Amino acid sequence: FQQYIDSGKMKAVGITSGQRVAGINVPTLKEQGIDVEIGNWRGVYGAPGITPAQRDALTEMIVKATKSKAWAEALKKNNWTPALLTGKAFDEFVDRDFSALRATMVRAGMV
């Protein structure tokens, strides 16, 4: 979306995540008094029955990829905030995020 903002075809009015996005001078919704925080993240889960060795190999590949120059360039190009969670920490993050999103949807009368 950055090219549309830069060209004036789109105006960014707020960032939904909890922190500002690098390279974009747009306040978060919370900074504007709107109590909403919705992040954008990606995750990888293994299929049921994945062995610990397979899980560990997949995790190792993902960790290695996130340390690559190509990944760093993609983060910068897309104004993504780097973050990496694995195992239990990722599971706990997903649980918290889904709970928070559901609470927001309930407050908004969507659920």
C-alpha positions as CSV (number, residue, x, y, z in Angstrom):
1,F,0.0,0.0,0.0
2,Q,2.9,2.3,0.5
3,Q,3.0,3.3,-3.2
4,Y,-0.6,4.5,-3.0
5,I,0.0,6.5,0.2
6,D,3.1,8.1,-1.4
7,S,1.2,8.9,-4.6
8,G,-1.7,10.5,-2.6
9,K,-4.2,8.0,-3.9
10,M,-4.7,6.6,-0.4
11,K,-4.6,8.2,3.0
12,A,-3.6,6.1,5.9
13,V,-5.6,7.0,9.0
14,G,-4.3,4.5,11.5
15,I,-2.2,1.5,12.2
16,T,-4.1,-1.3,13.8
17,S,-1.2,-3.0,15.4
18,G,0.1,-2.0,18.8
19,Q,3.1,-0.2,17.5
20,R,3.8,2.2,14.7
21,V,5.2,0.8,11.4
22,A,8.7,1.8,10.5
23,G,8.9,4.2,7.5
24,I,5.2,5.3,7.8
25,N,4.3,8.4,9.8
26,V,0.9,7.2,10.8
27,P,-0.3,6.9,14.4
28,T,-1.8,3.7,15.9
29,L,-5.5,3.5,16.5
30,K,-4.7,3.3,20.3
31,E,-2.7,6.6,20.0
32,Q,-5.9,8.1,18.6
33,G,-8.0,6.9,21.5
34,I,-9.5,3.8,19.7
35,D,-9.1,0.8,21.9
36,V,-8.4,-1.7,19.1
37,E,-5.2,-3.6,18.4
38,I,-5.2,-6.1,15.5
39,G,-1.8,-7.3,14.3
40,N,-0.9,-9.0,11.1
41,W,1.2,-12.2,11.5
42,R,1.9,-15.4,9.8
43,G,2.5,-18.9,11.3
44,V,3.4,-22.4,10.4
45,Y,1.9,-25.4,12.0
46,G,2.7,-29.1,11.3
47,A,0.2,-31.7,10.3
48,P,-1.3,-34.0,13.0
49,G,1.2,-36.8,13.7
50,I,4.3,-34.8,12.8
51,T,7.3,-36.3,14.6
52,P,9.4,-34.2,17.0
53,A,12.3,-34.6,14.6
54,Q,10.2,-33.3,11.7
55,R,9.0,-30.4,13.8
56,D,12.5,-29.5,14.9
57,A,13.8,-29.7,11.3
58,L,11.0,-27.4,10.0
59,T,11.6,-25.0,12.9
60,E,15.3,-24.9,12.1
61,M,14.6,-24.2,8.4
62,I,12.2,-21.3,9.3
63,V,14.7,-19.8,11.8
64,K,17.5,-20.0,9.2
65,A,15.3,-18.4,6.6
66,T,14.5,-15.5,9.0
67,K,18.2,-14.8,9.3
68,S,18.7,-14.5,5.5
69,K,19.4,-11.3,3.5
70,A,16.3,-12.0,1.3
71,W,14.1,-12.1,4.4
72,A,15.6,-8.8,5.7
73,E,15.0,-7.2,2.4
74,A,11.3,-8.4,2.3
75,L,10.8,-7.0,5.8
76,K,12.1,-3.6,4.8
77,K,10.3,-3.5,1.5
78,N,6.9,-4.3,3.1
79,N,7.4,-2.4,6.3
80,W,7.0,-5.6,8.3
81,T,8.1,-5.7,11.9
82,P,10.4,-8.6,12.5
83,A,9.3,-11.1,15.0
84,L,9.9,-14.8,15.5
85,L,8.2,-17.1,18.0
86,T,8.4,-20.9,18.0
87,G,7.0,-23.7,20.0
88,K,5.1,-22.9,23.2
89,A,5.8,-19.2,22.9
90,F,4.0,-19.1,19.5
91,D,1.1,-21.2,20.8
92,E,0.6,-18.8,23.7
93,F,0.8,-15.8,21.4
94,V,-1.9,-17.2,19.1
95,D,-4.2,-18.0,22.1
96,R,-3.8,-14.4,23.4
97,D,-4.3,-12.9,20.0
98,F,-7.4,-14.9,19.2
99,S,-8.9,-14.1,22.6
100,A,-8.2,-10.4,22.2
101,L,-9.7,-10.4,18.7
102,R,-12.8,-12.2,19.9
103,A,-13.2,-9.7,22.8
104,T,-12.9,-6.8,20.3
105,M,-15.5,-8.4,18.0
106,V,-17.9,-8.9,20.9
107,R,-17.5,-5.3,22.0
108,A,-18.3,-4.2,18.4
109,G,-21.4,-6.4,18.3
110,M,-20.0,-8.6,15.6
111,V,-20.3,-11.8,17.5
